[in-house]
């Protein structure tokens, strides 16, 4: 499957001037970056996805992700090596999570078990074998692997417009270890934590608007609105320098230090009756050079998902 490299040229005079006004918040500029479109339009289902929908390798050299064909062929896990012009199908399954540069774990649906895939040998083996004994086993839709605690955070929710973390943790043997508290609620729709401080970036529901706020956990209500709009996903860069967030079909970044906002991607920029775009997942590569963005395109009778990767290596 050939990929398209998207380089959008700004032509509007307001953009050329470099400044826009963000709905009652801060001025912003637009400087779009190079982006790879990994999946074609109108080919893969959006609502049929499960989290984790995508995962970066620890060395940031490849991305694995799940696709579900609109033709009803079931879920598959694909891999893209950074810079390559093709993606490759790896196996059937959902919820891929890298555990090393050569291995990832995923959920096999029938029978519902957790498997580890090794690229170098193309061998798969069952892991967390007691997973089948967990009370919620039958309802599990996906999971996130925590490499620090070496646990699987099980998820029972369907794919939603905002990321929902797992609710039950199991260890490498598949035994339940704890209940995982929710990171959303009380107005918080999506959350991303800074690994270097005690702050979180959140998408906050404020009446009919959605706002980007940065604060310590639990203090979101009184935090300042840094941006407003049709905001969806938020992701703090691993080195803590910038926060990425989505606004309809656009990806923007903000510097927590000075509050400056920049639009770095715009995937759809014209009017089309009945169409709505929502970038619902953002995921940084560990080295902070690439940003994966999952866009859900919806019409009245159907919807599909398109996956992009933004080259953020030249962002200052």
N, C-alpha and C positions, 0 to 999 in steps of 0.2 A: 504494500500500500504506500503510494507516494505521499509525501507530506508537503504542505505549502508553507513557505516562509513568508510571514506577513510583515511588511514594513509599511506602515501607514504614513502618508505625507500630510502634514497640516496645511490647509489652504485658506482657511477662514482668517480674515484679518485680525479678529480678536485673539485667535490662537497664536498667530504669528507674533503678535505683540507680547505674548507670553503670560498674560494675566486674565483670569476669570474671577467672577465673584460667586462664591458658594453660598447660595440661599441663606443669607443672614449670618454666615459664619466668617471664615477667613478667606482672603484672596488666594488663588491658586494659579499655577502655570501648567501648561501641557507640553510635555516632551516625550513623545511615544518611543518605546523601545522595540527592538526586534522580537518577534514572537513566532514560534512554531505551532502550527495547527496539527495536532497529532491524529485526530479523528475527523472524518468528513461530516458534512452537514446531513441531517435527516437520515442517519444510518443506525445510530445506537440510542436505545431508550434511556430516558432520564429517570422516571419514577421507579424503574425496576432495579436501580442500583442499590447497593448497601455499603455502609461504611465499614472499614476504611475503603474509600473508593480508589485511593492511590497512595504510593509509598516510595520515598527516595532511598537509594542505597546509601550506606554510611559514607562512601567516598564521593557522593554526589554525581556519579558518572552515569547513572541510569535510573529510570522511573518505571515502576510497574503499576498497572492500573486495571480496573475491571471494566468490561464493556458487556452490554446485553443487546443483542441484535434486535432491531424492530421487526425482523422476520420470524422471531420466536425460536431461535436456535439455542437458547440457553446462555448462561453467563460464561465468559471466558476471561482469562487473565493475560494481558499483553505486556510487552516490555519495549521500552524505547531507550536507546543509548544516545546520550547527548551528542547532537551534531549529525546523527544518522538521518538518512532520507526515508527510512522505512521503519515500521514497527513490526514486531514479531509476536505471534501467538505462542504462549508458553504452555497453558493447560486450561482445563475446565475448572471453574471454581469461582469463589467470591472472596472479598475482604482480604486482599493480599497485604502482607506486612513484611518488609525486609527485616531480617535478623542479623545478616552479615552481607558483605559484598557478593557472596556466592550463594546465599540461601535466603529463602523467605517462607513464611508460614501462611496458610490460607484455609478457608472453610470449604470443605466438600459438602455439597448439599444432600446427595443421596449415595450412601448413608451419610448422616450428618456427623462428620468427624473432622478433626484438625490434622492437617498434613504439613510436612516440611518438604520443600522442593529444593534440590541442589542443582545449580546450573552446570557445574563442571562435569557431573556424572549423569545428569538427567534422571536421577533417582528420587523417588518420593517415599517418605516413611511417616507413619502415624506418630503424632506427638500428643502430650497431655491426654493419655488414654482414659483417665477417669472422667474426662469431660462428659461422657455419655451418662454419668451418674448424677450430674448436677441437676437440681430441681427444675431449672428453667431451660434445660437442654433442648426440649422440643420447640421452644419459642425463640431461641437464639437466631438472630438474623445476620449478625456480623460481630466483629471484635476489633480491638486495637491491642497490639503487642507493646508492652512497656519494657524496653531493654534494660532499664536501670534495675527495676524490681524483678525482672524476668517473669512477668505475669501477663495473663490474657484478660483484657477488660471486655467482658461479654456485653453485647447490645441486643435488646429485644425490640427496638423500635424500627419501623419502616424508614426508608430514606425520606428525609424531611428537608424543607427549605433551609433550615439552620442545622448546624452540626450538633448531634446529641451524643455525649460521651457514654461509655459503657456503664452499667449499673452494678455488675458483679465481677469480682476478680477471682481468677483461678491460677494456681501455680503451674509449674512445668509438668507436674504429674496429672493435672486436671482437677485438683481438689480445690474447693472453694475456700478462699482466704479472708475475704471481707466484702462488705457492701460499699460501693463507691458512691460518695455523695454527688449530687448534681452540681454542675458548674453554671447552669443557667436558671432562669426563673426570676420572679420579682422585677420584671421589666428587661432583664438581660436575655437577649436572643442568641448571641454568640460571644465567645470569650477566647482570648489568647493571652497567655501569661509571658512576661519577660523573664527569661532565665537568669538575668543578672540583677534583678531587683524584686521588690514586693509589689509590683504594679501589674495591672491587667488592662488590656485594651478590650472594650466591649462594644457590641452593637446594642443600643438601648432603645426600647420602644417608648416613645414619648407622645402619647395621643395618636394622631394620624401620621406622625413623623417617626423616622428612625435616626438615631444620632450615634456618632462615634464619640466615646468618652474614654478617658484614661484615668485610672485611680487605683487605690489600694482595694483589695477585695472587700466587699461589704459597704463601700463608700460611693458606689456608682450613682446613687440618687442625687447627691449634691455635687457631683463632678460637672465640669464645664463641657458643653457640647462643642466639639472641635470641627465637626462636619455634620450636615444633615442631607437627607435625600432618601432614595430607594436603596438603602444600604443592605448588604447581605452578609458576606463573610469578612472575617478579620484575621490577620496572621502577623505575629510579631517576628521580625527577622531574628535569626539565631544570635547574632552579635549585639542585638538590642538597639541598633542605630536607627532603624525605621520601622514603621508599622504599615502593612499593606491592608487595604480594605476595598470592597467592591461597592459600586453604585450603579445599579442596573447593568448595562453591558460594558461598563468601564472599570478598570482597575486603577486605584490611586494609592499613593504613599504619603505618609506624613512623618515629619521628624518630631519625636516627642520633646526634643530639646528646644526647638524654636517654633513649632506649630506650622511650618511651611508645608503646603500640600502641592503635590504634582500628579497629574494624570499621566500614567505610563502605558495604558492600553485602552483601545476602544474597538470592540469587536463587531459592533453594528451601529451605524451612524446615519441611518435614513428611516423615514416613516414607512411602516408596512402595516396595513390594517389587520388587527387581530393578533399581532405578534407582541410578545413580551420576553425580555431577556433578564435572567437572574444568575449572576455569578455566585454560586452557592458554596463553593469550596475553594480555599486558597492554601497552598502548601509550599513552604520554602524548602529548598535543598539544604542539607546540613551546612554547606559552605557559604550559604547566603547569596550565591551567584544566580540562581534560577528560581522562578516562582511558577508553580503549576496552578492553573486556574480552570475550574470546571464550570461551564456555562450551560444553564438549562434554558432552552428555547421553547416557548409554549405558544400554542395556537388553541383555538376553541376545541378542536377535536383530537389533537395529538400534541406530543412534545418529544423532544430529543435532546441528547447531551452532546456537547462538543468540548474536547479537552485541548487546552493550549499550554505552552510553556513560554514564559517571558525570560528574556536574557537581561538580567539585572546587574550584570557585571560592571557596567559603566556608569551606574547611578552614583552620584556624588552626594 
